[in-house]
Amino acid sequence: MGLGGISIWQLAIVLVIVVLIFGTKRLKSIGSDLGGAIKGFKKSMDDGEGKPGDEPQKRLDSDEPDAEFPERKKDKSRSA
């Protein structure tokens, strides 16, 4: 028994049908494009994390007024 009740033979048949429909060249290009996209995503995630010299992120629930959202300070003064 294979993955989720699918046997090895059923997976092989599906693979053969996919190769017949798309061809090996197209599958190779799709695989390399997908790999490049995943590599780029991982690189962008690593670039955004914890570099020395980065400014700390502001917390949205802090009492400091944000420069991006000056209306937050006004709203707090009204509710107090």
N, C-alpha and C positions, 0 to 999 in steps of 0.2 A: 504494500500500500504506500502511496506517495503522499503528496501534500494535500491535506484536506479531502481525502478519499479519491484523489485523482492518481491513477497508476502511471508508472514510467512510460508505458506504451501510449497512453493517451497524450502525455506531454510530448512524446516524440512525434506523434501524428500532427499535433498542433504546430510544432516547430517546423515540420516539413511543409505544411500548408502556408505558414507565414513566409518561409523562404521562397516558395513558389510564387506567392503573390507579390512580394516586394523585391526579391532578388538580393543577392549577397552584397552587391555594391551599395545599394540603398541602405541596407541594414547596417553596413559598416559605417557609412556617413552619419546615419542617425545615432549610432553608438558613440562615435567620436564627438558629435555635437552635444550629446547629452553629457558625456564625460567632461567636456570643456565648460559646459554650463555649471556643473556641480563643482568643478575646480574653482571657477570664478566666484561662485557663491561662498565657498569655504574661505577663499582668500579675502573677500570683502568682510566676512564675519570676523576673521582674525585681525584685520586691519583696524576694526572699530573697537577692539577690546584692550583695555588696560595699558596703553602706552604711557610711559612716564612723560609728564608735561601736559597731558590731557586735562582739561578742566573737569571737575566732578559734575555729574548731572544734578540738576535741581530736582528736588522732590516736589510733586504736585500737591501733596498734602501739608507742606510746610507753611509756617506763618509769614515767611518772607514774601513780599510782593514780587511778582515776576515782571521782568521788563517786557516779555512777550504778551502778558495778559494784565495790563494795568487795571482793568475793571475788577479784578479779584479784590484789590485793596478797597475799592469803593463799595463792593458788595458786603465785605466784612464789616465796614464801618456802619452801614445801614442796619445790619442785623444785630449789632451790639447795642 
